[in-house]
Amino acid sequence: MVHLSRLLVAASVAVFLTPLTAGGAPPAPAYETADEPGVRAPASTRAPASTRAPASTRAPASTRAPASTPAPAGATPRPAASATRPNIVVFLLDDAAPHDARLWNDPQRTPAIYRTFVEHGIEFRNAIGENPLCCPGRAALLTGLHSHNNGVGSNDARLFSPQDTLAGALGGVGYTTMWIGKYLNRNELLSPQGWAAQMAPWTVFDGMYGAAAYYDYTVRAKDAGDLDYGDVHSTQTVADRAVMRLAAAPFDKPIFMVVSPFDIHIPNIPMPVSPEQTALCDQMPPWWTPAYNEADLSDKPAYMRDLPLLPAPDGWPMDLYCREMFGFDLIVARVTDQLAAQGRLDNTLLLFTADNGMAWGAHRLELKAVPYATPVPLYVAWPDRWGDSPRTIDDYVSNIDLAPTMCAVGGCSLGPYPSGQANPDGVSLLGLLDHGTGLGRDALLEQLPVRNGTEGGPTWAALRTTPDSPLGMWHYVEYETGEFELYDLQVDPYELDNLAGDPDHVAVQATLAARLDQLLGEGRVNRPDLSAWSKRGKYYAGYNLFSNTASPGQTVTRPVKRGTTYTFRVDVENNMTSPDSYVLDAHVSGGRVKVTWRLNGVDVTSQMGGLELSGVYGGQVVPLVLTLTIGRRFPLGHTTSIDIGIHSVKDAARVDHLTVAVRR
């Protein structure tokens, strides 16, 4: 028996395994398109940089030719399936706090956003992004699941299961589904088959390959392969391709489209703007609250206490964000113009939000991945259903509510999920929007279950109570380090006075801690989770599938050479919130391979017929090292498989399996 002490290790999750093969993205079914806009010509045919017009001489967006693309010649513009289901279009900002909306509530700077969402839409004043990182925020948007249930705890596309997402659900009821722009982080690590699986639910996929950028980037198009762009700003490309795809979309089907430029993510390189536009942004004051550059951090967690003061004493500078919003507004203008030209606009649900919030100087923190960066902007508009009079909603909502809402609008359903979870964790907001029916929630979950390598500190889980809570308005945070934060938001909205551990608030803290445990248990499937990674994570299998039998998604296949040694990491995760013990067994078929297993550096190969792992706490990941030495007589075409199974000591029905296969 191996007893494991409690390690507050963040859950390491991933989802899809396919063997890596040579070549780029696999071919996909053809989809009728117009000419490809803005694709970079071969270097030999491009004009030299010295002959191109300088950015300062280009006409501002407001003086250029009309952005909209007319309906096809001879066609009568008409909404697609307007009598039954509406179109759905999401405008997704990258990295934006709601602040006081100064970036988009000015009709002079952002006329399209102002007209569509501020002047004629509905604003949610208390919208929360559960996990304040890009990839987890996008996964929440597409699944309606908590981070601990969708498996995407960090910025890694390999963790995202494309099965049973909003795109597939809406596509299944007749929608033309489109993703345009930045997709999921680190997607360059996906295998070709992994890419095919990610693109499969989308009728149209024009996602940025690899790291998103403003210049010199690649668009991976499902129907055209990889398209390289050089000196065309990526916001312009997103606008062009969104309009092109809308123009080519069939009129007899409703549309679901996510338009996702890189704006306003660092390094904050805006599209070329006019001197007049620049002057408007130069006048924008910095963002400041009493939490900005907080003077006394002694009551904050240890990772924050030595943070230096930020160099801008008067607040977080907003001028670059302001310049970037001209490009985002161009996207909203061109897409809504195109929808109007096709007769679709009035029967289109439009959403404007961000993948995650930002700290923007609160408590000296610059970016995200912290509990103070969960609020996000959220606006919706749907002229046919809600009219065009502006209103605000103060109910607390989460980004996990958006997928169930859009599914309710489109007539689809989400779940059961690959994990076995029957329904989404989020709820539809239609009743709230249509009739003002409250959600009845007393708290919202926030979490960072996996450490982020470049931002933030330790992992954490938090809850934010709502006016429906009998306790009042609180923000409570638990860190993996054993540190806590507790703020009474009614008297301390900027979270300056940490009450955790205060004798007068022991009962409140204990009640909130118990409620947080309940939220962290929502939707969890009571099974362990096996996963396997090869060196550098290039090959992987098993995450979040929880199948009782091996499947292609639970097989990691590694091409090998004779006489060579290969190493894999096999993780055992307790997906529950309570402790459990497991029995792990492995069987080899095919032979001609020397197999060695190590746990914490100790050779446990002889125990792999029934290795017991005792005391595995909720969310804990136990890593084992599997080493395979390929025999010198390993024949060409031969495959050796190591079939790995796990079951709970408490409940034999809690099982998972995966297979590591090597083939020459």
N, C-alpha and C positions, 0 to 999 in steps of 0.2 A: 504494500500500500504506500502511495506517495501522498503525504499531507501537504496542502498548499496553504500558506498563510494568506491573509487578506491583502491583496494588492489592488489598490484603487487604480486599475489600468483601464483606460478608455476602451470601449468596444471597437475592435477593428473589424470592419465589415466590407464585404464586396459581394459581387453578385453573379457575374457571368463568365463562363470559361469557354473559350474556343481555342483550338490550337492555332498557333501563328504560322502563316504560310507566306511565301514570297508574293510581292506585288502590292499594289495600292488598294483603294477601296473597290469592292466587288461591283460588278454591273448591277443595275437596278432596272425595274420596269420603266419604259419610256413614259415621259409625261410631256405633253405638248407645251412648248414655250415659245416666247418671242426671242429675238436675238439676245445673246448674252450681253448685258450692259457692263461697261467699265472693266472688262477683263484685260489684263496687261498684255500688250503686244510683245512679241519676241524682241529681245534687246536690239537686234539688228535693224528693226523697223521703227523703233521709237525715236522721236525727235530728241536730240541731246538736251540736257537740262538747260543749257544756256539759251535755247531757243524757245522754251516754254514761257508762257505768260506768268510773271510773278504773282503770287497770291494776292498782293496788295492791290493789283489792278483788276481782279475779277469782280464782276458785278455782285452786289449783295443779294442774298436769296430773294429778298422782296422785289427786286427789279428784274429777276430772270424770267424766262418763259414760263408759262403755267406749268405747275408740277404734275397735274393730273393727266392720266392717260385715258382717252375716250373709249367708250365701249366699241367692240368690233364693228366694222363698217356694215351697215345694213341691218344691224340688230337693234331691236327695241329694248332699251335699258329696262330691266325688271329685276326685282329682288329674287334671289335664289330661294325657292321653297318658302316664300314669305308667309304663306298661309299656314305653315306648320311650324317650322323651326327657324330661329334667327341665326344670323351669322354671329361669330364671336371673335373679337380681335383684342389681343393683349399687347399693350405697349410696355415693355419691361426695361426700366432703368437699371443700370449696374452700379451698385453702391450709392445709396442715397438715403439720408435721414429725412423725415418729414419736416423738421425745423418749423419755420413759420410760413412755409410755401413761397418764400420770396423768389425762388428760382423759377417758378412757373405761374405765378398769379398776376403777372403784368401783361396787359393786352398789347403793349408796345413791343416787348421783348419776345414773348412767346404767345402770339395771337391764336395759333391753332389749339394749343393746350388750354389756354384761357377760355376760348370760345366753347370748346368741346366739353371740358371737365369742370372748370371753375365756374363759368357763367351759366352752364346748362346741365351740369352733372351733379353727382352725389358724392360728398366727401365723407370718408370714414375717419374720424378724428383720433381713434384709438385702435389702429391696426398694428399688429405685432408680427414680425418675422421670427419664427420659433428659434431658428439656428442662424446667427448672424454671420454667415459665410455664403459665398456665391453658389457653389454647387449644391449644398444642402437646401438653400432657398429655392433653387430651381427644381430640385427633387420634390420639395413640399408642394410647389405649384402644380406639378404634373401628377402627383399621387394622392394628395390629401392625407398623407400619413405623417406621424411624428418621425423625427430623425431616427429614433431607435427602432422604428418599424420599417421605414423605407430603406434602411441600411446605409444611407449616405450621411455619414457623420463628419466628413471632411471634403476638401476640394480634390476629388478624384473620380473621374467619369466611370472608372471600372467598377465602382461601388453601386452604380445605378442599374436597377433591373428595368429593362424596357417593357417588361410584361405587365399587362393590365394597368396602363397609365391612361391619363385623360385623352391623349392622342389616339390610342387604340380604341378606347371606349366610344369616343365621338366618331371615329372612322367606321366603327362597327355599325353605327346607325345612320350612315350615309353622308357624313361630313367629308369634305375635302380638307385635309389637315396639312398645315404648313408651319415649318419653323424657319425663320430667317434671322441670321446673325449669330452672335456668341451663343454657344451651347453649354457644355459642361467642361470644367477645368481638367487639364491633363488628359484630354481625349486622345492625344498622340500616342498614349500607351495602350490604347485599344488595339486588338488584333483586327485584321480585315473582317473576320467573322463577327467579332465584337461590334465593329462599326456597322455591319449589315444588320445586326440585331437592333442597334440603337436607332437606325434609320427606318426600320421596317414599319413602325406604326404611322409614319408620316407619308402622306401622298407626295408632298414636296418637302425636301430637306435641303436648305442652303446654309449649313452651319460652318462657323469658322473652325478650321482644323488647327490643332495645337493651341499655343498661347494666343489669345485674342490680342489684336494690335490695332493701331490707328493707320499705320502704313506698313507696306511689305508684309502681307498676310495671305493666307490661302483660304478659299471657300470650298468646302467639300459639298458638292451638289449630288444628290441622289441619282439624278438622271444624266449628269455630265461629268462626273469625276471631280478631280481637283483643279480649281481655277486660281491662278496666281495673280495677285494684284500688287502693284508697286506704289505709285504716287497718287492713287485715288484714295481719298480718306474713306475709312471703312464705314462711317456713318452714311456717306453718300452711296456707297455700294449697297448697304442695307436698304436704304430708301428706294434705290433703283430696282433692286431685285424683288422687294415687296410689291411694288407697283407692277412690275413685269409679271409676277406670279398671279396677282389678282386679275390682271387683264386676260390671262390665259385660262383662268379657272372656269369650269363648266357652269352655265347659268342655272342648271336644273338641280344643283346640289348646294346646300349651305356650306359656309366656310368657317373653319377654326384656324386662326393664324396667331402665332406669337412672333412679335417683331422685337428683336433683342440686340440693339447696338451695344458697343463697348462703352459708350458714354454713361456715367460720368466717372468711370474708373481711372485711377492713376495709371499712367503719368499725365493724364489730363491734357491731351493735345486736341484742341478744338478744330473743327473745320475752319477754313479761311473765312474771316468775317470782315465787314466793312469798318472803316474808322468810326462811323456813327454807332455801330453795334458795340465796338470796343469801348466807346465813351460811355454808353449806357451801363456796361458792366463795371467800368472803373468807378462809377458812382455807387455801386452796391456796397453797403456796409458789411463788415465781417459779422459772422454769427457768434453771438455771445450769450451765455446764460451764467447764473451764479456758480455753476459747476465748472465753467471753463477755467483751466489752469488752477484748479483748486489749491489753495495755499497749504492746507493741512491734510496730509494723507495718512496720518498716524493710525486712523481707525480703519483703513482699507487693508486688503490682503497684502501679504508680503511682496508679491511680485510688482505691486504698484508703488510701494512706499518711497522708493528711490528714483522714481521717474523724474527727469528734469523738467523744468518749466519750458513750455513751448515758446518758440522765438517770437511769435506774434502776440504782443501783450494785450491787444484790444479785441481779440476774438479770432475765430477761424476764418481765414481769407476765403471769399466766395467768388472772386472775379473769374478764375479759370472755369469753375463749374458753370457760371453764368454764360461764358462764351460757348461752352459745350452744349448748353441747352438750346442755342440757336439751331444746331444740327438736329437735336431730338425733336424740336418743334417742326422742323422741315419734314421729318418722317411722319409725324402726326398729320400735318397738312396734306402731304401727298397721298397717304393711305386713305384718309377720310375723303379727299377729293375723288379718288378713284372709286371708292365705294359709292359716293354720290352719283358719279357719272354712270355707274352700272345700275343705279336704282336700288342699291342694297342698304344704304346708310341708315335710314330710319328704322329698319328692322335688324340692327346690329347692336349687340351688347359690346360696349367698348370698356376696357379696363386699363387703368394707368397705375402702375405700382413699381416696386423695386425688388430685386432679388434678396436684398438684405439692407439693414440700416447701417449707420455709421456713428462713431463716438464724436468725431469732429471737435476734439479738444476737451471733452468732458473728463474731469479728474486727470487731466494731462495726457489722456489717451488719444491717439491720432486716428485710428482706423476702426477696426471691427473685431469680431471674435470675443467680445466682452459683453457682460450682462447689460451694459448701458447702451448697447447698439442694436437693440431689438425693434424699436419702433420703425415702421416703414410708411411711406405715403401710399394711399389707396383711394382711388376715385373710380366711379363707374358712371356710365351714361347709356341710355337706351330710349331714344325718343318715342318709339311706338308704345313702350310699356310704361315708362315713368315720366313722359313729357319732357319739357325742356326748362323747367323752373329749378333753380339750384336749391339744394338742401344739404344738411349735415346730419350724420348719424354718430352718436356718442357711444354706442355699445362697443364693447371690446371684442375684436375679431382677430383671427390669426390667418397667416398665409395658407395654412392647411385647410381653410374653409373655401378656398377659391376653386379647387378642383370639384368638390361636391356641388358647389353653386353652378359652375359651368355645365356640369353633367345634368343637373336638374333642368337647366335651361334647354339643353340640347336633347333631352329625352334618353339619356344613357344611364348606366349604373356602373359603379366602381366596386370591385371585389367579386368573389374572393380573390385575394392576392396570392402570389406564389408561396408566401410563408404559411398560408392557411388562414390568415386573418380574414374575417368575413366582410367587414365594412371599413370605410375610411374612418380616420380619427377626427377629421374635420366635419363640419356640418354645413348644410346649404344655408345661404343667407337670403334666399328668395322671400321667405316669410317676413323677415325683417325689412327687406326692401319694399315688398308689395304692401304690407299691412302694418308695419311697425311692431310685429310680433317679436318679443324679446327672446334671446337665446337661452336664458336661464342659467348661464354659466357663473360660477363663483370664482374661477381662476383660469388663467392660461399658462401653459407650459412653455418654458424657454430652456434651451440647453446647448452646450458645446461638448458632445460626448467624446470627441477625439481632439487631442492637442493640435493646434495649428502651428506649423513650423515657423511662420514669419510674423504672426500677430498674436496678441493675447498672451495668456500665461497658462495656468493649469486648466484642466477640464472643470466644468461646472454644470449644475442643473439649478433651475430657478422657477419660481412661479410669480405671477403678477395677479393679485386678486382684482375683482371687478366690483362695481357698486352692488351686485347681488350677493356679495359675501357678507355674512353677519359680523365678520371681524373688521370690516372697513377696507380701506385701500392700502395694500402692503406690497412691497417687492422683497422677496426672500431668495437668497442665493446660498447654495452649498458648493464648496470646492472640493476637489479630490484631495487637497492638502489637509482637510479637516477644518478649514476656515469658513466663516459664515458672514453674510451681510444681511441686514434687516433694516428696512426703511419704511417709515410711516408716510406714505405719499400724500396724505391729506394735509400734513403740516410741513413736510419736507419733500416737495416734488422734485427737487434737484439732487436728492440723495447725498446730502452733505454730512449727515449725522447717523452713523452706523449703530443701531441699537442691539445688534446681536450680542448675546451674553449679558445684557443689562438685566438686573434682577427684576425690574418692574415689567419686563416683557418676556419672561421665561415661558409663560403659558401660551402667549401668542406664537412665539417661535416654535414651540413643540407642536401646536396645532397645525401650523403651516408646514412643518417638516413632515408630518403624517400625510397631509394633503399632497405634498410634492411626491411622496412615495406612491400615492394612488395614481397621480398623473403619469409618472414614469412607468407604471404598470399597464397603462391603457393599451389595449391591442396586442400586447405581447403574446406570442405563441410559446407555450410552455415546452419547448424543446431545446436541446443544445444545438450549437451551430459549428460544424466542421468546415474548415477552409484550408486550401493549400496554395502556397506561393513559391515560385521558383526564384532564382537569384534576380534581384532588381525588380521583382514583381511582374516580370514579363509574362509569366504564365500563372494562371490562378483558377480556382474552382470552388464551388460549393457554398458561397456566401448567400445566406438568406433564402435558400430554396427549400430547406427542410423536407426534402422528399424522402420517402422510406426506401426508395430504390435508386440505384445510380442512374443518372441521366446525362446527356451530353453536356449540360450546364454544370454537372458535378464531376467532370473528368478533366484533369489537367494532363495534356499530352505533350511529351517532350521528345523531339528528335535527338538521337544520341549517336556517339561514335564509340567504337570498341575501345576498351582499355581506358576509358575516361570516367572521372567521378563527377557526379552531379548532386547538388544540395537543394533541398526544398524545406520550407518552413510550413509546418502543419499546425494551425491554430485551433484550439478548443475554446469556444466561448459559451458561457452560461448566459443565455438570452433572457433569463428571468431576472427579477429583482431580488429574489431570495436565494440563499445558498443552496447548492446541490452537489452531489457526488456522482461520478461517472465511471463507466468501464469502457476503455478504448481497446479495440482489437484490430489487428491487421493481418491479412493473408496475401501471400505472393503466388501468382500463377504465371507460368511462362519460363521461370528460372533464368539461369545464366547471368544473374545480377546478384551482387553482394549487398545486402540491406542492413543498414545500421540506424538505430533510433537513439536519440539523446534527449534528456530532459534536464535542464539546468546543468548541462555539461556531463551528466551521468549517463552511461550506457544502459539503456533499459530494453535493449533488443529482445532479450530472453523473456521479458514480461509482456510482449506485445500480443500474446494470446488472450490477454485480459488484464491490461494495466489499469489499476484503479486510481482515479484522481479524486481525492477527498478534499472537502472544504473549498469548493470553487464558489466564490461569492458572486452575487448578481452583477452582471456586466463585466466580470473578469474574463480576461483572455489568457489562456495557458499556451505558450508556444513550445512546440517540439521541433527538433531538427531531424529530418529524414535524409540520410546520405545513401546514394546508390552508386556502386562501382560496377561499370559495365564490363562483362567478361570479354576476353580477347577472342572468344569463339562465338560471340553474339552475331547470328547470321543476318544478312540483309533481309528486310521485310518482317523480321521477328518482332513481337511485342511482348513485353513483360508488364503485368499489372499488379499494383499493390492496392488491394481493396481495403478501405478503412471504414470501420463502423464505430458508433458510440451509442450508449444508452444510459439512461439515468438509473442509479441504484434505487432511488425512491419509487420510480414509475417506469417500468420497462417500455411503455408506449412512447416515452420521450426519446426519440432516436434521430440520428442523421447519418448519412453515408457520403463518401466521395471516393474517387479512384484516381491514383497517380499512375499514368501509363507512360512507358518509355518505348520508343520504336526506332529501329534503324532502317 
